[in-house]
Amino acid sequence: MASREFENVASLREAVGQELGVSDWFALDQARIDGFAAVSRDDFWLHTDPERAARESPHGKTLVHGMLTLSLMSHLSRQVWKLKSMTTGLNYGYDKTRFLAPVFPGDRIRLRRSLLAVDPTDNGWRVRFKDVMEIEGRDKAACVTENISIYQAT
């Protein structure tokens, strides 16, 4: 269940400039990394070969794909907020995306989401969020981005 629920766009617009909430922690393991590599066809050894990474990576282990971290924002955002009157939502894109710190197998991440803007468009409402993917026990975020979606809602 979402931590913040909004009845309609008018109530959502009142939250512009506020943090909407934080998701639960989400664990990443080598099996999930390997699954993402299979789907994305990004099987670079730095992500998928723990033995080679132990020998050759400056971190001594494999890394989670940055795009896997980014892709989990959709899943984790459903724990953070909900717009009850929304009928459809489309990913419009990302601005200012930066991968600030590596995520390793065994790390847990969570999403911290703030609402930046809600603007009308010809196709619905363009909603802009600031998304920060935090790593448990670390000061530096894994990823920071501005996430833009288009919602059909009243």
TORMINU-145995 format. One record per residue: residue number from 1; x, y, z of N, C-alpha, C, CB in turn. Coordinates in steps of 0.05 Angstrom, whole numbers, plus 5000, padded with zeros to 4 digits. Atoms other than C-alpha are relative to their C-alpha. Glycine has a CB too. Layout:
! residues N
{voro NUM {X Y Z} {X Y Z} {X Y Z} {X Y Z}}
...
! end
This chain:
! residues 154
{voro 1 {5017 4976 5000} {5000 5000 5000} {5018 5025 5000} {4981 5000 5025}}
{voro 2 {4984 4976 5002} {5025 5069 4983} {4999 5016 5026} {4989 5018 4977}}
{voro 3 {4999 4985 4975} {5047 5113 5040} {4984 5026 4999} {5029 5006 5008}}
{voro 4 {5016 4976 5003} {5013 5175 5011} {4981 4995 4977} {5017 5025 4995}}
{voro 5 {5021 5003 5020} {4948 5173 4973} {4987 5027 4994} {4979 4979 5008}}
{voro 6 {5012 4975 5009} {4918 5230 4933} {4974 4992 4985} {5019 5016 4982}}
{voro 7 {5026 5005 5012} {4845 5231 4913} {4999 5007 4970} {4978 5014 5014}}
{voro 8 {5002 4989 5028} {4855 5272 4849} {5024 5018 4995} {4973 5015 4996}}
{voro 9 {4978 4983 5008} {4902 5317 4811} {5002 5025 5017} {4998 5007 4971}}
{voro 10 {5000 4975 4983} {4881 5378 4852} {5014 4995 5026} {4971 5010 5005}}
{voro 11 {4987 5006 4975} {4903 5345 4916} {5030 4994 4996} {4986 4977 5015}}
{voro 12 {4971 5005 5007} {4968 5321 4883} {5015 5026 4996} {5002 4982 4975}}
{voro 13 {4986 4975 5005} {4984 5391 4860} {5006 5015 5026} {4982 5018 4982}}
{voro 14 {4995 4987 4974} {4980 5415 4932} {5026 4989 5013} {4977 4996 5019}}
{voro 15 {4976 5012 4988} {5040 5369 4948} {5025 5007 4984} {4996 4970 5000}}
{voro 16 {4976 4992 5015} {5087 5401 4897} {5020 5013 5019} {4993 5019 4976}}
{voro 17 {4979 4990 4982} {5153 5415 4932} {5004 4983 5025} {4994 5028 5008}}
{voro 18 {4998 5017 4976} {5143 5360 4984} {5012 4973 4993} {4972 4997 5012}}
{voro 19 {4992 5028 5003} {5175 5293 4995} {4974 4983 5003} {5021 4992 5022}}
{voro 20 {5024 5017 5000} {5122 5240 4980} {5005 4976 5019} {4993 4990 4972}}
{voro 21 {4994 5022 4983} {5157 5185 5019} {5024 4984 4992} {4976 4982 5002}}
{voro 22 {4977 5018 5004} {5207 5129 5021} {4989 4971 4999} {5021 5003 5023}}
{voro 23 {5008 5028 5003} {5199 5057 4998} {5013 4982 5021} {5007 4990 4972}}
{voro 24 {4986 5020 4984} {5218 4994 5035} {5027 4995 4987} {4983 4974 5002}}
{voro 25 {4974 5009 5011} {5288 4967 5027} {4995 4977 4981} {5020 4992 5023}}
{voro 26 {5002 5020 5020} {5298 4923 4966} {5027 4988 4996} {4989 5011 4973}}
{voro 27 {4974 5013 5001} {5354 4871 4965} {5006 4992 4971} {4999 4975 5017}}
{voro 28 {4989 5008 5026} {5396 4859 4903} {5020 4978 5003} {5012 5025 4985}}
{voro 29 {4981 5022 4998} {5432 4794 4893} {5010 4993 4971} {4987 4975 5013}}
{voro 30 {4988 5006 5026} {5474 4763 4837} {4980 4987 4981} {5024 4981 5004}}
{voro 31 {5021 5012 5018} {5414 4723 4811} {4984 5021 4986} {4982 4981 5017}}
{voro 32 {5015 4978 5012} {5375 4787 4799} {5017 5014 4979} {4989 5019 5022}}
{voro 33 {4982 4987 5018} {5435 4819 4766} {5003 4983 4974} {5028 5004 5013}}
{voro 34 {4997 5018 5023} {5444 4758 4721} {4974 4999 4983} {5007 4972 5009}}
{voro 35 {5026 4999 5014} {5369 4759 4704} {4998 5026 4983} {4977 4998 5019}}
{voro 36 {5001 4975 5015} {5374 4832 4684} {5019 4999 4976} {5007 5024 5019}}
{voro 37 {4980 5002 5022} {5436 4817 4642} {4988 4983 4977} {5026 4987 5010}}
{voro 38 {5012 5017 5020} {5397 4762 4606} {4979 5016 4984} {4988 4975 5012}}
{voro 39 {5021 4985 5013} {5338 4808 4591} {5011 5023 4984} {4980 5010 5021}}
{voro 40 {4990 4976 5013} {5378 4870 4573} {5022 4993 4980} {5011 5019 5021}}
{voro 41 {4977 5009 5016} {5433 4830 4537} {5026 5015 5007} {4993 5005 4970}}
{voro 42 {4976 4987 4990} {5484 4869 4578} {5014 4981 5019} {4993 5028 5014}}
{voro 43 {4987 5021 4984} {5526 4811 4602} {5030 5006 5005} {4996 4973 4987}}
{voro 44 {4972 4993 4995} {5591 4850 4613} {5010 4987 5025} {5003 5031 5001}}
{voro 45 {4989 5016 4978} {5636 4811 4660} {4999 5015 5027} {5028 4992 4994}}
{voro 46 {5001 4985 4975} {5636 4868 4711} {4974 4996 5016} {5004 5030 4994}}
{voro 47 {5026 5005 4987} {5563 4851 4725} {4996 4970 5005} {4978 5011 4983}}
{voro 48 {5009 5028 5001} {5560 4776 4712} {5021 4979 5007} {4989 4994 4974}}
{voro 49 {4980 5020 4994} {5626 4743 4729} {5014 5006 5027} {5021 5000 4977}}
{voro 50 {4989 4994 4973} {5640 4744 4804} {5030 4992 5003} {4984 4986 5021}}
{voro 51 {4972 5008 4997} {5706 4706 4797} {5019 5020 4986} {5004 4972 4988}}
{voro 52 {4983 4981 5014} {5735 4753 4745} {4999 5027 5014} {4991 5003 4970}}
{voro 53 {5002 4974 4986} {5708 4814 4782} {5017 5000 5026} {4971 5006 5007}}
{voro 54 {4983 5002 4976} {5743 4789 4845} {5029 5005 4994} {4997 4973 5013}}
{voro 55 {4972 4997 5009} {5809 4789 4806} {5005 5027 4988} {5007 4979 4981}}
{voro 56 {4994 4977 5017} {5802 4849 4760} {4985 5026 5006} {4994 4993 4972}}
{voro 57 {5015 4976 4994} {5750 4898 4786} {5013 5015 5023} {4971 4993 5008}}
{voro 58 {4989 4985 4977} {5775 4955 4830} {4984 4996 5026} {5001 5029 4993}}
{voro 59 {5017 5005 4976} {5717 4937 4877} {5003 4972 5011} {4971 5006 4993}}
{voro 60 {4997 5028 4992} {5735 4863 4880} {4975 4983 4999} {5011 5000 5028}}
{voro 61 {5025 5015 5003} {5664 4842 4863} {4984 5012 4977} {4984 5001 5027}}
{voro 62 {5017 4990 5022} {5610 4850 4811} {4984 5024 5009} {4981 4978 4991}}
{voro 63 {5016 4976 4996} {5567 4912 4805} {4972 4996 4989} {5013 5025 4988}}
{voro 64 {5027 5000 5011} {5492 4920 4796} {5000 5020 4976} {4979 5009 5022}}
{voro 65 {5003 4982 5023} {5476 4950 4728} {4986 5026 5010} {4983 4987 4977}}
{voro 66 {5013 4975 4994} {5459 5024 4735} {4971 5000 4989} {5015 5024 4988}}
{voro 67 {5027 5001 5012} {5399 5012 4689} {4981 4982 5016} {5002 4991 4971}}
{voro 68 {5017 5017 4983} {5374 4957 4735} {4991 5017 5024} {5015 4975 5010}}
{voro 69 {5007 4982 4978} {5376 5007 4793} {4979 5020 4991} {5025 5015 5010}}
{voro 70 {5019 4981 5010} {5339 5058 4751} {4973 4987 4994} {5011 5013 4974}}
{voro 71 {5025 5013 5007} {5287 5008 4727} {4984 4992 5024} {5006 4975 4984}}
{voro 72 {5015 5007 4975} {5268 4990 4799} {4984 5023 5011} {5019 4989 5020}}
{voro 73 {5015 4977 4990} {5242 5060 4811} {4970 4997 4996} {5010 5026 4986}}
{voro 74 {5029 5003 5005} {5175 5043 4779} {4988 4982 5021} {4995 4988 4972}}
{voro 75 {5010 5019 4979} {5166 4983 4826} {4999 5013 5027} {5017 4975 5000}}
{voro 76 {4998 4989 4973} {5188 5020 4888} {4982 5024 5004} {5029 5007 5007}}
{voro 77 {5017 4976 4998} {5148 5083 4873} {4971 4993 5008} {4999 5015 4973}}
{voro 78 {5027 5008 4992} {5083 5043 4882} {4997 4997 5030} {4992 4974 4986}}
{voro 79 {5001 5000 4971} {5101 5037 4955} {4999 5028 5012} {5024 4984 5011}}
{voro 80 {4996 4972 4989} {5111 5112 4962} {4974 5016 4997} {5022 5013 4985}}
{voro 81 {5023 4983 5004} {5049 5143 4932} {4980 4988 4980} {5009 5028 4989}}
{voro 82 {5021 5009 5018} {4984 5132 4894} {4981 5023 4994} {4984 4976 5012}}
{voro 83 {5020 4981 5009} {4938 5177 4854} {4975 4984 4993} {5009 5017 4974}}
{voro 84 {5023 5017 5002} {4869 5145 4863} {4984 5004 4974} {4982 5005 5023}}
{voro 85 {5015 4994 5024} {4838 5179 4802} {5015 4993 4974} {4991 5028 4999}}
{voro 86 {4984 5005 5024} {4893 5157 4754} {4989 4975 4985} {5029 4995 5007}}
{voro 87 {5008 5023 5016} {4870 5112 4697} {5023 4988 4984} {4978 5009 4980}}
{voro 88 {4976 5010 5013} {4936 5106 4659} {5023 5018 5007} {4996 4999 4969}}
{voro 89 {4976 4985 4995} {5007 5127 4669} {5022 4990 4980} {5010 4997 5029}}
{voro 90 {4979 5007 5019} {5065 5128 4619} {5026 5013 5009} {4992 5009 4972}}
{voro 91 {4973 4988 4995} {5139 5138 4630} {5006 5018 4977} {5021 4977 5003}}
{voro 92 {4993 4980 5020} {5157 5201 4592} {5030 5003 4997} {4987 5027 5007}}
{voro 93 {4971 4999 5002} {5231 5201 4608} {5013 5008 5026} {5008 5020 4979}}
{voro 94 {4984 4993 4977} {5286 5220 4656} {5018 5024 4992} {5017 4976 5010}}
{voro 95 {4982 4977 5004} {5326 5285 4663} {5021 4998 5022} {4985 5027 5000}}
{voro 96 {4979 4996 4979} {5392 5297 4700} {5006 4974 5015} {4992 5021 5019}}
{voro 97 {4995 5025 4987} {5403 5223 4714} {5030 4996 5005} {4990 4976 4983}}
{voro 98 {4972 5004 4992} {5468 5209 4751} {5002 4975 5017} {5011 5024 5015}}
{voro 99 {4994 5023 4984} {5496 5144 4779} {5024 5007 5018} {5006 4974 4982}}
{voro 100 {4980 4988 4982} {5534 5169 4840} {5017 4980 5015} {4987 5017 5019}}
{voro 101 {4985 5020 4985} {5556 5106 4876} {4992 4972 4990} {4994 5002 5031}}
{voro 102 {5006 5028 5009} {5562 5032 4857} {4982 4985 5020} {5026 4985 4995}}
{voro 103 {5016 5018 4984} {5512 4982 4882} {5011 4972 4995} {4969 5001 4992}}
{voro 104 {4988 5027 5001} {5538 4912 4897} {4980 4979 5007} {5025 4998 5018}}
{voro 105 {5018 5022 4991} {5505 4844 4904} {5000 4999 5031} {5010 4973 4988}}
{voro 106 {5004 5000 4971} {5478 4840 4975} {4992 5026 5011} {5026 4991 5013}}
{voro 107 {5009 4974 4991} {5464 4914 4979} {4969 5001 5000} {5012 5023 4983}}
{voro 108 {5029 4994 5001} {5394 4939 4995} {4997 5029 4993} {4986 4994 5028}}
{voro 109 {5005 4972 5009} {5367 5001 4961} {4971 5007 5006} {5005 5002 4969}}
{voro 110 {5027 4991 4997} {5305 5043 4971} {4997 5026 4985} {4992 5003 5030}}
{voro 111 {5006 4976 5015} {5271 5100 4934} {4989 5022 5019} {4979 4994 4978}}
{voro 112 {5010 4976 4986} {5262 5169 4964} {4989 5018 4977} {5022 5015 5017}}
{voro 113 {5013 4985 5022} {5212 5209 4920} {4988 5026 5010} {4979 4982 4987}}
{voro 114 {5012 4973 4995} {5194 5283 4920} {4986 5008 4975} {5022 5020 5008}}
{voro 115 {5016 4990 5023} {5143 5317 4876} {5010 5028 4993} {4970 5001 5008}}
{voro 116 {4989 4974 5009} {5172 5374 4834} {4979 5017 4985} {5023 4995 4982}}
{voro 117 {5019 4985 5016} {5115 5393 4787} {4977 4983 4990} {5014 5014 4976}}
{voro 118 {5023 5013 5013} {5046 5375 4760} {4989 5021 4981} {4978 4991 5022}}
{voro 119 {5008 4981 5021} {5029 5409 4694} {4982 4987 4980} {5025 5011 4986}}
{voro 120 {5018 5011 5021} {4972 5400 4645} {5013 4999 4973} {4974 5017 4999}}
{voro 121 {4991 5003 5028} {4987 5375 4575} {4976 4992 4983} {5024 4979 4998}}
{voro 122 {5021 5009 5017} {4946 5357 4515} {4993 4970 5004} {5008 5004 4970}}
{voro 123 {5004 5028 4996} {4953 5284 4536} {4995 4992 5028} {5024 4985 4990}}
{voro 124 {5004 5006 4972} {4939 5289 4610} {5016 5019 5018} {5007 4971 5006}}
{voro 125 {4984 4984 4981} {4983 5312 4667} {5029 4991 5000} {4988 4998 5029}}
{voro 126 {4971 5006 4999} {5059 5315 4663} {5008 5004 5029} {5017 5018 4980}}
{voro 127 {4992 5000 4971} {5085 5298 4733} {5030 4995 5001} {4984 4979 5016}}
{voro 128 {4971 5002 4998} {5158 5309 4750} {5007 4994 5030} {5014 5026 4990}}
{voro 129 {4991 5008 4973} {5191 5275 4810} {5030 5003 5002} {4991 4971 5006}}
{voro 130 {4972 5004 4995} {5259 5278 4841} {5002 4973 5014} {5012 5024 5018}}
{voro 131 {4997 5027 4989} {5279 5206 4854} {5029 4996 5008} {4992 4979 4979}}
{voro 132 {4973 5006 4989} {5338 5187 4898} {4999 4970 5009} {5007 5019 5024}}
{voro 133 {4998 5029 4992} {5357 5113 4902} {5023 4998 5020} {5006 4982 4975}}
{voro 134 {4981 5001 4978} {5391 5105 4969} {5011 4972 5004} {4987 5010 5027}}
{voro 135 {4988 5025 4994} {5438 5049 4990} {5002 4997 5030} {5029 4997 4987}}
{voro 136 {5000 5003 4971} {5430 5022 5060} {5029 5001 5011} {4987 4973 5008}}
{voro 137 {4974 4998 4986} {5488 5041 5106} {5021 5018 4986} {5011 4973 5003}}
{voro 138 {4981 4983 5014} {5520 5089 5056} {4989 5028 4997} {5006 4988 4972}}
{voro 139 {5008 4972 5002} {5519 5164 5052} {4993 5009 4972} {5022 5018 5011}}
{voro 140 {5004 4992 5028} {5522 5171 4977} {4979 4983 4987} {5027 4998 4984}}
{voro 141 {5022 5014 5014} {5461 5154 4935} {5011 4984 4976} {4979 5020 4991}}
{voro 142 {4993 5015 5024} {5465 5102 4880} {4993 5016 4975} {4985 4973 5000}}
{voro 143 {5010 4986 5024} {5425 5144 4831} {4982 5023 5009} {4984 4980 4982}}
{voro 144 {5018 4977 4997} {5391 5211 4828} {4990 5008 4972} {5015 5025 5014}}
{voro 145 {5011 4993 5026} {5344 5231 4772} {4974 5016 5003} {4994 4975 4983}}
{voro 146 {5026 4989 5002} {5284 5272 4752} {4983 4982 4982} {5001 5030 4990}}
{voro 147 {5017 5019 5013} {5230 5223 4732} {4975 5015 4990} {4993 4976 5018}}
{voro 148 {5023 4986 5012} {5175 5248 4685} {4980 4980 4990} {5009 5020 4977}}
{voro 149 {5022 5018 5009} {5109 5213 4674} {4977 5016 4990} {4991 4980 5023}}
{voro 150 {5025 4988 5009} {5045 5229 4638} {4977 4983 5011} {4998 5002 4968}}
{voro 151 {5023 5014 4988} {4981 5210 4675} {4974 5010 4989} {5001 5003 5031}}
{voro 152 {5028 4994 5006} {4909 5207 4654} {4986 4998 5027} {4987 4980 4978}}
{voro 153 {5013 4999 4974} {4871 5228 4716} {4982 5024 5002} {5021 5000 5023}}
{voro 154 {5017 4976 4995} {4818 5276 4742} {5010 5015 5024} {4971 4991 5004}}
! end
